[in-house]
């Protein structure tokens, strides 16, 4: 979407806001540059993994279980092996001695249950779509056709689908150790005191439905060997992490393994994974001594891309009658699926620190139980734990406002951290370094026309209009820039949060930036070029960015958790500063001056108080020529840097949504949507705009359209794009976006991250709007996705059948919510 926006219009609109600094004509920082990588990405004239063709290429297809839970009593691949074009066929037992177990890098408790997870099932299948056999053939069609010749005998076992029932005594077991993976607790303050004698207690249960990530590019893998070395090409977000984990899983020495992520067409967390197909492709290439390729179909992807969300939330809020929040208690059941994949158990815990949101309170208590079911494992999906937390607290705050008869914005004002209180250490122990919730909210309210919409809403209610207007509010913050390493270590995460970069000044004055982050559509090549151009004083066009190849970018922690700019971009800046210091030393030598007297400005080094100077490009050539270098000075202007921040970063903002709900049909349409986000200092507002638009679309998808559905036998029935609905451009309104700017103090760029903000904020804004529209009818909640059918059924089952005459006449929550309601 971003490449279609007019950069000038976007820059002009953003510059009009009083909160945002205008970019200098001489600087790249803040300039709405069109993304330089889009010329190849948008046209498809690039190297996607599935485009790779190697001599002697073979193609693999996987036979997948049609059952959710069963013992494998026999697999016969002999008939498949005899078919034309088939080179090999294997069962899981054929590979059992070498395939190892897929890794889980986040053992969140000491007693966590981490079952062995073979890439190809050997004795038992535990989710529909689990691989049980494979065929390798000379083309993908022969491989796929040969799967029909494989005979598999199954002994059906009871599926385990409901998390609550899975924890009951006597329930069928997913694994012999039981269905409880872990229980993790976290608390701050005296929660019992906060709830004791509280005048108002809101107690609600929400369902975070299971979602299926739908990246534009399906997953794909190519594995090849050149003797004792291996190269794996994969549509992955994490080439560096993948290399380490593959070495540990397959036994291939790490220094003999190269991982390449070519251009990757979207990920959103779904490619933050070590997949069965990546491991098996390597093993097959090693066995056969030939390149092996696998590319998933969309239906195959719906089955076997790790899923997202799938949580049962219970949140209780204790408050005073004036709306002040005393405390929040959260009880969470999180569906792990059949196995723990790379960061599966840690995803709900990322939300553990955010259920308090932007609010001050005296106490907080959080308990999460991870539950095994016979479904595809869950793992990180855009926002990873923080959308779930924001949804729960923002829905609960709206419920509190309704119970008190207050405007939902006013309740937020009475509880949020004020601009004067930053930095602020929350009840969850995080220190929010900067923010201004007042400014973002006031700007959003003005752009939205909040008071006018409330007046229209009252009029519609008075007239008993069958199409009711609902207004949803979401004020959010998130922790992103996944770091620092010491904090991740304290949470038992298996890796650090640092990032690495290298900057090379070439003899002709051009610049190569090598980054450990690995983009899948975020615009790194453009933003990193802008950072380097400003830091070194070179033209934007003279910078190229290299990434995604462990033989080129040898160190990195990759891309997820809105960490690329906040950690990786700052590493680029740090490497540029080291390059400048080397160049300053050379300049001082050539100008026969002290380095302390040499100043740098706009790409030129000058001796203070004189006109004598050298451009950084001239110094690059001088270093290359090496005719006159200081003693011990190596003939290069290159540098590397690793950045490990001291704190997370905390974007925030206010999103407002107006919906029109037809109470006769259940149809819901978004009438207007306003988002004002504060992502700190902005490198490229055009990229920010695109990230916010895409994030909102994804959050709206969860609110209104998307859900992975299983039948009573555990079969996934939403395996096609006809069954699993994602929003198209026709389903979405025009988003009105703007921003405020409070720079982060945790990094020298002042940036906070933007990749997940829209997804985190938008879902509660939409659902709050729907609930607001339906309150006069006694409807307190509609389970996501809020389809017309679900809205219609909620209205049909509601206790209040005659709409109230006015907003003041709406029955209180305690009157309409007998189950888990207010008291």
JOQUIQUI-V280560 format. One record per run of one state. SS is the DSSP state (~ for helix, > for strand, _ for the rest). FROM is the first residue (numbers start at 1). TO is the last residue. If there is no record, write none. Layout:
BEGIN
ss:SS from:FROM to:TO
ss:SS from:FROM to:TO
END
This chain:
BEGIN
ss:_ from:1 to:1
ss:~ from:2 to:4
ss:_ from:5 to:6
ss:~ from:7 to:16
ss:_ from:17 to:37
ss:~ from:38 to:41
ss:_ from:42 to:48
ss:~ from:49 to:51
ss:_ from:52 to:57
ss:> from:58 to:64
ss:_ from:65 to:69
ss:> from:70 to:76
ss:_ from:77 to:77
ss:~ from:78 to:81
ss:_ from:82 to:85
ss:> from:86 to:91
ss:_ from:92 to:92
ss:~ from:93 to:95
ss:_ from:96 to:105
ss:> from:106 to:106
ss:_ from:107 to:123
ss:> from:124 to:125
ss:_ from:126 to:130
ss:> from:131 to:137
ss:_ from:138 to:139
ss:~ from:140 to:149
ss:_ from:150 to:150
ss:> from:151 to:156
ss:_ from:157 to:162
ss:~ from:163 to:166
ss:_ from:167 to:179
ss:> from:180 to:188
ss:_ from:189 to:190
ss:~ from:191 to:195
ss:_ from:196 to:199
ss:> from:200 to:212
ss:_ from:213 to:219
ss:> from:220 to:225
ss:_ from:226 to:229
ss:> from:230 to:234
ss:_ from:235 to:238
ss:~ from:239 to:250
ss:_ from:251 to:253
ss:~ from:254 to:256
ss:> from:257 to:260
ss:_ from:261 to:275
ss:~ from:276 to:288
ss:_ from:289 to:291
ss:> from:292 to:295
ss:_ from:296 to:297
ss:~ from:298 to:304
ss:_ from:305 to:306
ss:> from:307 to:319
ss:_ from:320 to:324
ss:> from:325 to:337
ss:_ from:338 to:343
ss:~ from:344 to:352
ss:_ from:353 to:358
ss:> from:359 to:359
ss:_ from:360 to:362
ss:> from:363 to:372
ss:_ from:373 to:377
ss:> from:378 to:378
ss:_ from:379 to:385
ss:~ from:386 to:404
ss:_ from:405 to:407
ss:~ from:408 to:415
ss:> from:416 to:416
ss:_ from:417 to:418
ss:~ from:419 to:421
ss:_ from:422 to:423
ss:> from:424 to:425
ss:_ from:426 to:430
ss:> from:431 to:432
ss:_ from:433 to:436
ss:~ from:437 to:448
ss:_ from:449 to:449
ss:~ from:450 to:462
ss:_ from:463 to:466
ss:> from:467 to:477
ss:_ from:478 to:479
ss:> from:480 to:480
ss:_ from:481 to:484
ss:~ from:485 to:490
ss:_ from:491 to:492
ss:> from:493 to:493
ss:_ from:494 to:498
ss:> from:499 to:505
ss:_ from:506 to:510
ss:> from:511 to:515
ss:_ from:516 to:523
ss:~ from:524 to:536
ss:_ from:537 to:539
ss:~ from:540 to:542
ss:> from:543 to:546
ss:_ from:547 to:548
ss:> from:549 to:549
ss:_ from:550 to:563
ss:~ from:564 to:590
ss:_ from:591 to:594
ss:~ from:595 to:597
ss:> from:598 to:601
ss:_ from:602 to:603
ss:> from:604 to:607
ss:_ from:608 to:612
ss:> from:613 to:615
ss:~ from:616 to:625
ss:_ from:626 to:636
ss:> from:637 to:643
ss:_ from:644 to:648
ss:> from:649 to:649
ss:_ from:650 to:651
ss:> from:652 to:662
ss:_ from:663 to:667
ss:> from:668 to:678
ss:_ from:679 to:679
ss:> from:680 to:680
ss:_ from:681 to:684
ss:~ from:685 to:704
ss:_ from:705 to:709
ss:> from:710 to:710
ss:_ from:711 to:715
ss:> from:716 to:716
ss:_ from:717 to:728
ss:~ from:729 to:731
ss:_ from:732 to:734
ss:> from:735 to:740
ss:_ from:741 to:750
ss:> from:751 to:751
ss:_ from:752 to:756
ss:~ from:757 to:777
ss:_ from:778 to:787
ss:~ from:788 to:797
ss:_ from:798 to:806
ss:~ from:807 to:809
ss:_ from:810 to:812
ss:~ from:813 to:816
ss:_ from:817 to:823
END
